[in-house]
Amino acid sequence: MFCRESSSSLLPLNIAKSLSPLFPKPPALINPISPGRRDKLPRPNLRGRCKVTASRFNIEKIGDIMKKSVKKIKVKGFITAKESLLDGVTLPRLDDHLADLGGRSLLVELISTEMDPLTGMEKDPVKDYAQRIWSEVPHEKYECVFEVPEDFGTVGAIRVQNRYHKEIFLKEMELELPNGSVTFTCDSWIAPKSVDPAMRIFFSNKSYLPSQTPEPLKQFRKEELENLQGKNREQVGEFTMHERVYDYDMYNDLGNPETDPRPVIGGPSHPYPRRCKTGREPCDSDPSSEQRYGLNFYVPRDEEFSSAKGTSFTAKAILAALPSVIPQLESILMDPHLPFPHFKAIENLFEEGIDLPKDAGLLPLLPRLVRAGVEASDDILQFEAPVLINNDRFSWLRDDEFARQTLAGLNPYSIQLVQEWPLKSKLDPVIYGDPTSLITWDIVEREVKGNMSVDEALKNKKLFVLDYHDLLLPYVNKVRELDNTTLYASRTLFFLSDDSTLRPVAIELTCPPNINKPQWKQVFTPGYDATSCWLWSLAKTHVIAHDAGYHQLISHWLRTHCCMEPYIIAANRQLSAMHPIYRLLHPHFRYTMEINARARQSLINAGGIIETCFWPGKYSIELSSDVYDKLWRFDMEGLPADLIRRGLAEEDETAKHGLRLTIPDYPFANDGLILWDSIKEWVADYVKHYYPDAELIKSDEELQGWWSEVRNIGHGDKKDEPWWPVLETQDDLINVVTTIAWVASGHHAAVNFGQYGYGGYFPNRPTTTRIRMPVEEPTDEELKEFYETPEKVMLNTYPSQKQATLVMVTLDLLSTHSPDEEYIGEYPEASWTNEPIIYAAYERLKGRLQYLEGVIDERNVTLSLKNRAGAGVVKYELLKPTSKHGVTGMGVPYSISI
């Protein structure tokens, strides 16, 4: 049976004549074409299965004649690449030099988007070997010259095989076609043929929905996703980086079951997002836990930090430095419990530094920490003064600064409106004691010196709270059993003044009952005599430590780093690299899996920096699991929904951004809403271009597969929650993508890049408290010490010298922008520039972000905005989109890259 048209009608006239010996007379159709019968004709099979009667002609002979007859044109291709570096030095091999000399370094194939009209099959790829024509370590350039049939059609993909014995980073390939050049953006490591003989596929910069994919690319699209899912994996055991497998696992590798066990985080007992699977062997004594060995944890190769950056202070160097920094600082500070003897000793960290052993080898790892003025002193570790104490060295002592930082500091995500009075716990009173707070309206009224009733205060939205009571109370007794730390549950009440500033009015600290004593709780207020002033300052220290721990474990780690990883894994498993939504989200995924793997290695692991230096100790990740279980909801992770949830905003169509803020001068919210709206408008323009019809969203199997996997596997412990969005309309998709983009960019920037500026001077943000309040069942000796040397009690409450120094080093490193940071709106993705409508939308985004920069600058010099401007006040710049590299306290990268 023949295809619809006659064979000769598919060919140019000169080719048809050359085939006449094969066709003595024109072949007759078995089913003649008639106006009402076209649907009965056999259709060409797009995978080459269109049935042709073998006796009528020889398809192979026709193909051979066609190949000889079709004119070919020469097409040059230029590949930009980088060599793999090891400690900055390339590793040459004789056979690699021979490959270069023979011009057989890389095998490259061009894949057409068009089917062969005669056979109904994919056109044969056009091949050539790329020859290196230029090299200046680590950069290289290669040239190919392809003999391309004139009727080859559009090149939709390239396939590359690495004939070297080293991996190579393929940046891009540019084809010089008669009608203009075409660029394939690769940005990927390619393993050598000896390690992975399969050819790597790279699609053009044109994006396609699955249903719109050119037929010859469909199988390649499917096979590439199967490779990333690990379906074609042959070996077993730990993944190797060249495999590029994306899969899920629980957090079961944080401790050692034999020496320092930790529970498996993820599953019914401890719900949690999933992390990247490594394939490591289970522990012998506990098969549910994974072995920890080696210097690195597996992540797919393209998720790793870039390597060829010379001697720049990079994200890779930052995290690699930490395991070396910790033991060296520990060797200097022998006593882990040693407090600072006086406040001058704390100031000396910035003025005189710490003596280091001559052979410490620490300073090259920490270049920013050493001032240029002490370059000759190789044995001094001297910290840069954070912006907080540079601006006003006593600001951290004041109540107004304590309150201001809840709105414009490191953790603007915890302050919430009081909507019920009295404050009351929801925990079981049989276990945890009297649930009613001791903060009475009489106490509040005395502090605010007003004639307002409690009902009026609630109605006028004047009361706000940092409420860590119910979250911390179940952990108090457990944490108090740990060495060198203590804990209370806390509530801190604030009153909103007419000038939009908050005034702290009361702090309540609580201990639950245990077998030895009943519940203990006490309220502290700003003092008017020496004793009450010191007690108030100590109570603030405990509250700020609670906020510092919540910030690091919840606002920062859980809600950004941890919850982002499932979106990334699912996207790589379910969305093709040519899918428009993958290309929209991909900049927001850069380096996140790598930074998370390194966090499991030295930050959140058993005995890591978080457990060593923050008050929850070994319960840190277990605590974050509790918060995930009780509080995390995807539909509340967007900025407007988060503000409304906390009572900090109300929907109002007449207000700017559609929200009316409860606290008008809320720097994080004011700047954040401009950024949120900018991202959302960009996402809306993008989504509506590729999905003009909602049916395209419903029928997109890759998109639906991605979102289903996010919900059912990546965040599978919450898969049955009713609040999960569905992807049925344009608005559904816009809201989902905007939320993910916001969390990766604005949310993370707001809680990360001010860490050293606010926490580098640790009395402003102590990460733990080590002794109880002096009025909680004190001994005579403790009371005497408090009354005679209250400063000593304060210093003993703070983190030890070892803890403080480790945190300062860590916060300095983690607040640093790498020189290769990619800021939101700074540069477009290649696929965006390929589509004029998308590029125009991107330019509008860029313009809105430049507008935001100007607005932030103007707000920071407007003295009526007292939460961000004034004498010695640290400007709120955390959501300024761009920054230079280093510790700047500004800059919004696309992704969670540090």
C-alpha positions in Angstrom: 0.0 0.0 0.0 1.4 3.4 -0.9 1.3 6.6 1.0 -1.2 9.3 0.0 0.8 11.0 -2.8 2.7 9.1 -5.5 6.4 8.6 -4.9 7.4 10.9 -7.7 5.2 13.7 -6.5 7.2 13.9 -3.3 10.4 14.6 -5.2 12.0 17.5 -7.1 11.5 16.9 -10.9 15.1 16.1 -11.7 15.2 13.5 -8.9 11.9 12.0 -10.1 13.3 11.5 -13.6 16.4 9.8 -12.2 14.1 7.3 -10.6 12.2 6.4 -13.8 13.9 3.0 -14.3 12.3 1.9 -11.0 8.8 3.1 -12.2 7.9 1.8 -15.7 4.6 3.5 -15.3 3.2 5.7 -12.5 2.1 3.5 -9.6 -1.6 3.3 -9.1 -3.2 3.8 -5.8 -5.1 0.9 -4.4 -7.7 3.3 -3.0 -8.1 6.2 -5.5 -8.5 9.6 -4.0 -12.1 10.9 -4.1 -13.5 13.9 -2.4 -15.3 12.1 0.4 -12.8 9.4 0.9 -9.6 11.2 1.9 -9.9 10.0 5.5 -9.8 6.4 4.2 -6.3 6.7 2.8 -3.4 5.2 4.7 -1.5 7.9 6.7 2.2 8.0 6.9 3.6 6.6 10.1 5.7 9.2 11.7 8.1 6.7 13.1 8.8 5.2 9.7 6.2 2.5 9.6 4.2 3.7 6.5 3.6 0.5 4.6 5.0 0.4 1.1 4.6 -2.6 -1.3 8.1 -4.0 -1.5 7.5 -5.3 -5.0 6.7 -1.9 -6.4 10.1 -0.3 -5.6 13.1 -0.6 -3.4 13.0 2.1 -0.7 16.7 1.9 -0.1 17.6 2.4 -3.7 15.4 5.5 -3.8 17.1 6.8 -0.7 20.5 6.3 -2.2 19.5 8.1 -5.4 18.0 10.9 -3.5 21.2 11.4 -1.4 23.3 11.6 -4.6 20.9 13.9 -6.3 20.1 16.4 -3.5 22.5 19.4 -3.5 24.5 19.8 -0.3 25.7 22.9 1.3 28.6 23.4 3.8 27.6 24.6 7.2 30.2 25.6 9.8 29.6 25.0 13.5 31.6 26.5 16.3 31.6 25.0 19.8 32.6 26.9 22.9 33.7 24.7 25.7 35.8 24.5 28.9 38.1 21.9 30.1 37.6 20.1 33.4 40.0 21.4 36.0 41.5 19.6 39.0 42.9 22.1 41.5 43.2 24.6 38.6 45.4 22.3 36.5 44.4 20.4 33.4 45.4 16.8 33.1 46.7 16.2 29.6 46.8 12.7 28.0 48.7 11.6 25.0 45.6 10.0 23.4 43.7 13.3 23.9 46.4 15.1 22.0 46.2 12.5 19.3 42.4 13.1 19.1 43.0 16.8 18.7 45.7 16.2 16.0 43.4 13.8 14.2 40.5 16.2 14.4 38.4 13.7 16.2 37.9 15.3 19.6 34.1 15.6 19.6 31.6 13.8 17.3 28.6 16.0 16.5 25.3 15.2 14.8 22.7 17.6 13.5 19.1 16.5 13.9 16.4 17.8 11.6 12.9 18.8 12.8 11.4 17.6 9.5 10.4 14.1 8.4 11.6 12.6 5.1 8.6 13.1 2.8 9.3 9.9 0.9 9.9 7.4 3.7 7.9 9.0 6.5 11.0 8.4 8.6 13.3 10.8 10.4 16.0 12.3 8.2 19.4 10.8 8.7 21.5 13.0 11.0 24.4 14.9 9.5 27.7 14.2 11.2 31.1 15.7 11.6 34.0 15.6 14.0 34.8 18.9 15.8 38.4 20.0 15.7 39.9 22.2 18.4 41.0 25.5 16.7 41.7 27.6 19.8 42.6 27.1 23.4 43.5 29.2 26.4 43.0 27.2 29.6 40.3 26.6 30.5 38.5 27.9 27.5 38.4 26.1 24.1 36.8 26.6 20.7 36.1 23.8 18.2 35.0 23.9 14.6 32.9 21.5 12.5 32.1 21.6 8.8 28.9 19.7 7.9 27.8 18.6 4.5 24.1 19.4 4.9 21.4 18.4 2.3 19.8 21.5 0.9 16.4 20.1 1.9 17.5 19.1 5.4 15.2 21.6 7.1 15.5 23.3 10.5 18.1 21.9 12.8 16.2 21.1 16.0 18.8 19.4 18.1 22.5 18.3 18.2 24.0 15.2 19.6 27.5 15.2 20.9 29.9 12.4 21.9 33.1 13.3 23.9 36.1 11.4 22.4 38.5 12.7 25.0 39.4 10.9 28.2 38.4 13.8 30.3 35.0 15.5 30.8 34.3 18.7 29.0 31.9 21.5 29.6 30.0 22.4 26.5 28.9 26.0 26.7 27.2 26.4 23.3 27.3 25.6 19.6 26.6 28.1 16.9 25.7 27.0 13.4 26.3 29.4 10.5 23.4 28.7 8.2 22.7 30.5 4.9 19.7 32.3 6.4 21.5 33.3 9.6 23.2 31.7 12.6 21.5 29.4 15.1 22.8 28.9 18.6 22.3 25.8 20.8 22.8 26.7 24.5 24.2 23.6 26.2 25.8 24.6 29.6 26.5 21.0 30.5 29.3 18.7 31.4 29.8 15.8 29.0 31.5 12.7 30.3 34.1 11.0 28.0 33.1 8.1 25.7 35.1 5.7 27.9 32.8 6.5 30.8 29.5 7.1 29.0 29.4 6.1 25.3 25.9 7.5 24.7 25.6 10.6 22.7 24.2 13.6 24.6 21.2 15.4 23.1 20.9 19.2 23.2 17.8 20.9 21.8 17.6 24.2 20.1 16.6 27.4 22.0 13.1 27.2 20.6 10.7 25.9 23.2 8.0 23.4 22.5 5.0 22.0 24.4 4.9 18.2 24.2 2.0 18.3 21.8 3.8 20.8 19.5 7.1 19.0 19.4 8.4 18.2 15.9 7.9 14.6 15.2 11.6 13.7 14.8 12.4 15.2 18.2 9.7 13.4 20.2 11.6 10.2 20.8 14.7 12.1 21.8 12.6 14.2 24.2 11.2 11.0 25.8 14.5 9.2 26.0 16.3 12.1 27.6 13.7 12.3 30.4 14.0 8.5 30.9 17.8 8.9 31.3 17.3 11.6 33.9 14.8 9.4 35.7 17.4 6.6 35.8 15.2 4.2 33.8 18.1 3.4 31.5 20.6 2.9 34.3 22.6 -0.3 34.2 24.8 -0.2 37.2 23.7 -0.4 40.8 24.8 1.3 44.0 25.9 4.9 44.4 25.2 7.2 41.5 28.2 8.6 39.7 28.0 12.2 38.6 28.1 11.5 34.9 24.8 9.5 35.2 22.8 12.7 35.9 20.0 10.8 37.7 17.4 12.7 39.6 15.5 10.8 42.2 14.1 11.2 45.7 15.1 10.1 49.2 14.5 11.0 52.8 16.9 12.8 55.1 18.4 9.6 56.4 22.1 10.5 56.2 22.5 13.2 58.9 24.0 11.0 61.6 25.8 7.8 62.2 23.5 5.0 63.7 26.5 3.5 65.6 28.0 6.7 67.1 25.6 9.6 66.8 22.2 8.5 65.5 19.5 10.8 64.2 16.0 9.8 63.2 15.1 9.5 59.6 13.5 12.8 58.6 10.7 12.2 56.1 7.7 9.8 56.4 4.8 9.5 58.8 6.9 10.0 62.0 8.8 13.1 60.8 7.1 14.6 57.7 9.6 16.4 55.4 10.3 17.3 51.8 12.5 14.8 49.9 16.1 15.4 48.9 18.2 14.1 46.1 18.9 10.4 46.1 22.6 9.4 46.2 22.3 5.6 45.9 24.7 5.0 48.8 24.6 1.8 50.7 22.4 1.5 53.9 24.0 1.3 57.3 24.6 -2.2 58.6 23.0 -1.5 62.0 20.1 0.5 60.6 19.1 -0.2 57.0 16.8 2.8 57.1 19.8 5.1 57.3 22.3 5.8 54.6 26.0 5.6 55.0 28.0 8.8 55.1 31.5 8.5 53.5 33.7 10.4 51.1 34.2 14.2 50.8 31.2 14.9 48.6 27.5 13.9 48.4 26.2 13.0 44.9 24.3 15.5 42.9 23.9 15.4 39.1 26.9 16.9 37.5 25.2 19.9 36.0 23.9 20.9 39.5 27.4 21.3 40.9 29.0 24.7 41.4 31.0 26.0 38.4 34.7 25.1 38.7 36.8 27.2 36.4 36.8 30.5 38.2 40.5 30.9 38.9 41.2 32.1 42.4 37.9 33.9 42.9 36.2 33.6 46.3 33.4 31.4 45.1 30.4 29.6 46.5 32.3 26.3 46.0 35.3 27.6 48.0 33.0 28.9 50.7 31.4 25.6 51.5 34.6 23.6 50.9 36.3 25.9 53.5 34.0 25.1 56.4 35.2 21.6 57.2 38.7 23.0 57.4 37.7 26.1 59.4 35.9 24.3 62.2 38.7 22.0 63.5 41.3 24.9 63.3 39.1 27.2 65.3 38.4 24.4 67.7 42.2 23.9 68.2 42.5 27.6 69.0 39.5 27.7 71.4 40.2 24.6 73.5 37.3 25.0 76.0 34.0 24.8 74.1 32.2 26.4 77.1 34.5 29.3 77.6 32.5 32.6 77.6 33.8 36.0 76.6 35.3 37.6 79.7 33.9 41.1 78.9 32.3 43.0 76.1 35.7 44.4 75.1 36.8 40.9 74.2 33.9 40.7 71.7 34.9 44.1 70.2 38.5 42.8 69.9 37.3 40.3 67.3 37.0 43.2 65.0 39.8 45.4 66.3 42.6 43.0 67.2 41.6 39.6 65.9 42.4 36.1 67.1 45.9 34.6 67.2 46.2 31.6 64.9 48.9 29.0 64.9 51.7 29.8 62.4 50.9 26.7 60.3 47.1 27.0 60.5 46.7 27.5 56.8 43.3 29.1 57.5 43.6 32.6 56.1 43.8 31.7 52.4 40.3 30.1 52.9 38.8 33.2 54.4 40.1 36.2 52.4 37.3 38.6 53.3 37.7 38.1 57.0 41.2 39.6 57.0 41.7 43.3 56.6 44.1 44.6 54.1 45.9 46.4 56.9 47.1 43.2 58.6 48.4 41.4 55.4 51.8 41.1 57.0 50.3 39.3 60.0 49.8 35.8 58.9 48.8 34.6 62.3 45.8 36.9 62.9 42.2 36.2 62.1 40.4 39.6 62.2 36.7 40.0 61.4 35.2 42.8 59.4 32.9 45.0 61.5 29.3 44.3 60.5 27.3 47.2 59.2 25.1 47.2 62.3 27.9 48.3 64.7 29.6 50.3 62.0 26.5 52.5 61.9 25.8 52.6 65.6 27.7 50.3 68.0 25.0 50.6 70.7 21.9 50.2 68.6 21.6 46.5 69.5 20.9 47.4 73.1 17.8 49.5 72.4 14.3 48.3 72.4 13.4 50.2 69.3 16.1 48.4 67.3 14.9 45.0 68.7 11.4 45.8 67.4 12.6 47.3 64.1 14.4 44.2 63.2 11.2 42.1 63.4 10.1 44.2 60.3 13.4 45.0 58.6 15.9 42.5 59.9 17.0 39.0 59.2 13.6 37.3 60.0 10.6 39.4 58.9 8.6 36.2 58.6 7.6 35.7 62.2 5.8 38.8 63.5 2.0 38.4 63.4 -1.1 40.2 64.4 -2.8 39.4 67.7 -6.4 38.6 66.9 -7.6 37.0 70.2 -7.2 38.0 73.8 -6.0 36.8 76.2 -3.1 34.9 74.5 -3.6 31.2 75.0 -1.8 28.0 74.2 -3.4 25.3 72.1 -1.2 22.6 73.7 -2.7 19.9 76.1 -2.8 21.5 79.6 -2.5 18.1 81.2 1.0 17.8 79.8 2.1 21.4 79.4 0.3 23.2 82.2 -1.9 26.2 82.3 -2.4 27.5 78.7 -3.3 31.0 79.6 -0.7 33.7 79.3 0.3 35.8 82.2 0.5 38.9 80.0 -2.6 40.7 81.1 -4.2 43.9 79.7 -3.2 45.7 82.9 0.5 45.1 82.0 0.0 46.3 78.5 -1.9 49.4 79.5 0.7 50.3 82.0 3.5 50.1 79.4 1.7 52.0 76.6 0.3 54.6 79.0 -2.9 54.9 77.0 -6.6 54.9 77.6 -7.3 52.2 75.1 -9.3 49.1 76.0 -8.2 45.7 74.9 -11.2 45.5 72.5 -10.1 48.8 70.9 -6.6 47.6 70.6 -7.7 44.5 68.8 -10.1 46.3 66.6 -7.5 48.9 65.6 -4.9 46.2 65.1 -2.4 47.6 67.6 -1.1 44.4 69.1 1.5 42.1 67.5 3.4 39.1 68.8 6.5 36.9 68.2 4.9 33.7 69.3 7.3 30.8 69.8 5.3 29.4 72.7 3.6 26.3 71.4 6.4 25.5 69.0 9.1 25.4 71.6 7.3 24.2 74.7 7.4 20.5 73.8 11.2 20.8 73.3 12.1 22.7 76.5 12.7 19.7 78.7 14.5 17.8 76.0 16.9 20.6 75.1 17.6 21.3 78.8 19.1 17.8 79.1 21.7 18.7 76.5 25.1 20.1 77.4 25.8 23.9 77.3 22.3 25.1 76.4 18.9 25.9 77.8 15.5 26.8 76.5 12.2 28.5 77.3 9.0 28.9 75.3 8.4 32.5 74.6 5.8 35.1 73.7 6.8 38.7 73.0 4.1 41.4 72.7 4.5 44.6 70.7 2.3 47.7 70.5 2.0 49.6 67.2 2.6 53.3 67.5 1.0 55.9 65.3 4.4 56.4 63.5 4.3 52.8 62.3 7.0 51.6 64.7 6.6 48.7 67.1 7.2 49.0 70.9 8.0 45.9 72.8 5.8 45.8 76.0 6.2 42.3 77.5 8.0 39.0 77.3 6.7 35.8 78.8 9.1 32.9 79.3 7.7 29.5 80.2 8.9 26.0 81.2 6.5 23.1 81.1 6.1 20.9 84.2 8.3 17.8 84.6 8.6 15.1 87.2 10.5 17.3 89.5 8.7 20.7 89.3 5.5 22.4 88.2 5.1 24.7 85.3 7.2 27.9 85.6 6.5 31.1 83.7 7.1 34.8 84.3 6.5 38.1 82.5 9.2 40.7 82.0 8.7 44.3 80.9 11.0 47.1 80.1 12.6 48.2 83.3 12.8 51.5 85.2 15.4 50.4 87.7 18.7 48.5 87.4 17.4 45.0 88.3 14.3 45.1 86.1 16.4 46.6 83.2 18.9 43.7 83.4 16.2 41.1 83.6 14.5 42.7 80.6 17.8 42.6 78.7 18.3 38.9 79.6 14.7 38.0 78.6 15.3 39.8 75.2 18.4 37.7 74.8 16.4 34.5 75.1 13.8 35.7 72.7 16.3 36.8 70.1 18.0 33.5 70.3 14.6 31.8 69.7 14.1 34.0 66.7 17.7 33.3 65.4 17.1 29.6 65.6 13.7 29.8 63.9 15.1 32.0 61.2 17.9 29.7 60.4 16.0 26.4 60.6 12.6 27.5 59.3 12.5 30.8 57.5 15.8 30.0 55.8 16.6 26.3 55.6 13.2 24.7 55.5 11.1 27.2 53.6 13.7 28.0 50.9 16.5 25.4 50.6 14.7 22.3 51.7 11.3 22.9 50.1 12.8 24.0 46.8 14.7 20.7 46.1 11.6 18.6 45.2 10.6 21.2 42.6 14.0 20.9 41.0 14.1 17.1 41.1 10.6 16.8 39.6 11.3 19.4 36.9 14.3 17.5 35.7 12.5 14.2 35.7 9.2 15.3 34.1 9.8 18.5 32.1 12.0 18.3 29.0 14.8 20.8 28.6 12.8 22.2 25.7 9.7 22.7 27.7 8.9 26.4 28.1 8.1 26.1 31.9 11.4 24.3 32.5 13.2 27.1 30.7 11.3 29.7 32.8 12.1 28.0 36.1 15.6 26.7 35.3 17.4 30.0 36.4 15.7 29.7 39.7 17.2 26.2 40.3 20.9 27.0 39.8 23.3 25.4 42.4 20.5 24.7 44.9 20.9 21.0 45.0 24.7 21.4 45.4 24.4 23.9 48.3 21.8 21.6 50.0 24.1 18.6 49.6 26.9 20.5 51.2 24.6 21.6 54.0 23.9 17.9 54.8 27.7 17.5 54.9 28.7 20.2 57.4 25.8 22.5 58.4 22.6 20.5 59.3 24.3 17.1 60.0 24.8 15.5 63.4 27.5 17.6 65.2 27.5 20.2 62.4 27.5 23.9 62.8 23.7 24.2 63.4 23.6 21.6 66.1 26.8 22.8 67.7 25.9 26.5 67.8 22.1 26.9 67.9 19.8 26.2 70.8 17.9 23.1 69.5 21.1 21.1 69.3 20.6 17.6 68.1 16.8 18.3 67.8 17.3 21.0 65.1 16.0 19.1 62.0 13.4 17.3 64.0 12.1 20.7 65.1 12.0 21.9 61.5 10.0 18.7 60.6 7.4 19.6 63.2 7.0 23.1 61.7 6.7 21.6 58.2 4.1 19.2 59.5 2.0 21.8 61.3 2.5 25.1 59.4 3.9 24.6 55.9 1.4 25.0 53.0 2.4 25.6 49.4 -0.5 28.0 48.9 0.8 30.2 51.7 4.4 30.5 50.5 3.7 33.4 48.1 4.3 36.8 49.7 0.7 38.2 49.6 -0.7 34.9 51.1 1.9 34.9 53.8 1.2 38.5 54.8 -2.5 37.8 54.9 -2.0 34.6 56.9 -0.1 36.5 59.6 -2.5 39.3 59.7 0.0 41.8 58.3 -2.2 42.6 55.3 -5.8 42.5 54.0 -7.0 42.2 50.5 -8.1 45.6 49.1 -8.7 46.1 45.4 -8.3 49.9 45.9 -4.9 49.6 47.5 -1.5 49.3 45.8 -0.7 45.7 45.0 -4.2 44.8 46.0 -3.2 44.7 49.6 -3.5 47.1 52.5 -0.7 46.6 55.0 -1.5 46.5 58.7 1.8 48.2 59.5 2.3 50.8 56.7 6.1 51.0 57.2 7.0 47.3 56.8 10.2 47.5 54.7 10.2 43.8 53.8 6.6 43.8 52.7 6.8 47.2 50.9 9.8 46.3 48.8 8.8 42.6 48.5 5.4 43.4 47.0 7.0 45.3 44.2 9.3 42.4 43.5 6.5 39.9 43.8 4.3 41.9 41.3 7.2 42.2 38.9 7.8 38.5 39.0 4.1 37.7 38.6 3.6 40.0 35.6 6.6 38.4 33.9 5.4 34.9 34.6 1.9 35.9 33.4 3.2 37.2 30.1 5.3 34.1 29.6 2.6 31.6 30.5 -0.1 33.3 28.4 2.2 33.2 25.4 2.8 29.5 25.5 -0.7 28.6 26.9 -3.2 30.9 25.2 -5.8 28.2 25.9 -6.4 26.5 29.3 -6.9 23.2 27.5 -3.2 23.3 26.6 -2.4 23.3 30.4 -4.8 20.4 31.1 -3.5 18.3 28.2 0.3 19.0 28.8 1.4 15.6 30.2 4.8 16.8 31.1 3.5 19.7 33.1 0.9 17.7 34.8 3.4 15.0 35.5 5.8 17.5 37.1 3.2 19.0 39.4 1.8 15.5 40.3 5.3 14.4 41.3 6.0 17.5 43.3 2.8 16.8 45.4 2.8 13.1 45.6 6.5 12.3 45.9 8.6 15.4 46.5 6.2 16.7 49.2 4.6 13.3 49.5 4.1 13.5 53.3 1.5 16.2 52.5 0.0 14.8 49.3 -3.5 14.5 50.8 -3.8 18.1 51.9 -6.8 19.9 50.4 -4.9 23.1 49.8 -2.7 21.9 47.0 -3.3 24.0 43.8 -4.4 22.1 40.6 -3.1 23.1 37.2 -6.2 23.7 35.1 -6.1 27.4 34.2 -3.6 30.0 33.3 -4.0 31.6 36.7 -3.3 28.3 38.4 0.0 27.9 36.6 0.9 31.6 37.0 0.4 31.4 40.8 2.4 28.2 41.1 5.4 29.3 39.1 5.4 32.8 40.7 5.4 31.2 44.1 8.4 29.0 43.3 10.3 31.9 41.6 9.6 34.1 44.6 10.8 31.6 47.2 14.0 31.0 45.2 14.7 34.7 44.7 13.0 37.3 47.0 12.3 35.1 50.0 15.8 33.6 50.1 17.5 37.0 49.5 15.6 38.6 52.4 16.6 35.9 54.9 20.2 35.2 53.7 22.3 38.1 52.6 21.9 40.2 55.8 23.2 37.4 58.0 26.6 38.8 58.7 25.4 42.4 58.7 22.9 41.6 61.6 24.4 38.4 63.1 28.1 39.1 62.7 28.0 41.0 66.0 26.5 38.1 67.9 25.1 40.0 71.0 22.5 41.4 68.5 21.6 37.9 67.3 22.8 35.2 69.8 22.2 31.8 68.4 21.8 30.1 71.7 21.4 30.8 75.4 23.4 28.7 77.8 22.1 29.5 81.3 18.6 30.1 82.8 17.2 33.4 83.8 18.6 34.3 87.3 15.1 34.4 88.7 14.1 30.9 87.8 14.6 29.0 91.0 18.0 30.6 91.7 20.5 29.4 94.2 21.9 32.0 96.6 25.2 31.9 94.7 23.4 32.6 91.4 21.5 35.5 92.8 24.6 37.0 94.3 26.4 36.8 91.0 23.5 38.5 89.2 23.2 41.3 91.7 27.0 41.9 91.9 28.1 41.2 88.2 25.1 41.2 85.9 27.3 41.7 82.9 29.0 38.4 83.7 25.6 36.7 83.7 24.8 38.2 80.4 28.1 37.0 78.9 27.6 33.5 80.3 24.1 33.5 78.7 25.6 34.3 75.3 27.2 31.6 73.1 30.7 30.5 74.1 33.7 31.9 72.3 33.9 28.8 70.2 30.2 28.9 69.2 30.2 32.6 68.5 33.4 32.5 66.4 32.1 29.5 64.3 28.8 31.3 63.7 30.6 34.5 62.7 32.8 32.7 60.2 29.8 30.8 58.8 27.5 33.8 58.5 30.3 35.7 56.8 30.8 33.0 54.3 27.1 32.4 53.7 26.3 36.1 53.2 28.8 36.4 50.4 27.8 36.8 46.7 30.0 34.9 44.4 31.6 36.8 41.4 29.6 34.7 39.0 26.2 35.4 40.8 23.3 35.7 38.5 20.8 38.3 39.7 17.2 38.4 38.8 16.6 40.4 35.6 20.3 40.9 35.0 20.7 38.7 31.9 18.0 36.8 30.0 18.1 33.1 29.2 19.0 32.2 25.6 15.6 30.7 25.0 13.9 34.0 26.0 15.9 36.0 23.5 15.0 33.6 20.8 11.3 34.5 21.0 10.5 38.2 20.4 7.3 38.3 22.5 9.1 36.7 25.4 12.1 38.9 25.1 9.9 42.0 25.2 8.2 40.7 28.3 11.6 40.1 29.9 12.7 43.6 29.1 9.6 44.9 30.9 10.6 42.8 33.9 14.1 44.3 33.8 12.6 47.8 33.7 10.4 47.1 36.7 13.4 45.8 38.7 15.3 48.9 37.8 12.4 50.9 39.1 12.5 48.9 42.3 16.1 49.8 42.8 15.2 53.5 42.6 12.3 53.1 45.0 14.4 51.4 47.6 17.0 54.1 47.4 14.4 56.8 47.8 12.7 55.0 50.7 15.9 54.6 52.6 16.4 58.4 52.8 12.8 59.2 53.7 13.1 60.0 57.4 9.4 59.5 58.0 10.0 55.8 57.3 11.5 55.2 60.7 11.9 51.4 60.3 14.5 51.9 57.5 15.8 55.5 57.9 17.2 57.6 60.7 20.3 58.2 62.7 22.5 55.1 62.6 19.7 52.9 61.2 20.8 50.2 58.8 19.2 50.8 55.4 16.8 48.1 54.2 18.4 47.0 50.9 18.0 43.2 51.1 15.6 43.2 48.2 17.6 45.5 45.9 17.9 43.3 42.8 21.6 43.7 41.9 24.8 43.8 43.9 28.5 43.6 43.5 30.1 40.5 44.8 31.1 40.0 48.4 29.1 40.8 51.6 26.9 43.7 50.6 23.5 43.2 52.3 21.7 43.5 49.0 21.2 41.7 45.7 18.5 39.2 44.7 19.9 36.2 42.8 17.6 34.1 40.6 18.3 31.1 42.8 19.3 29.7 46.1 23.0 29.5 45.2 24.5 30.0 48.7 
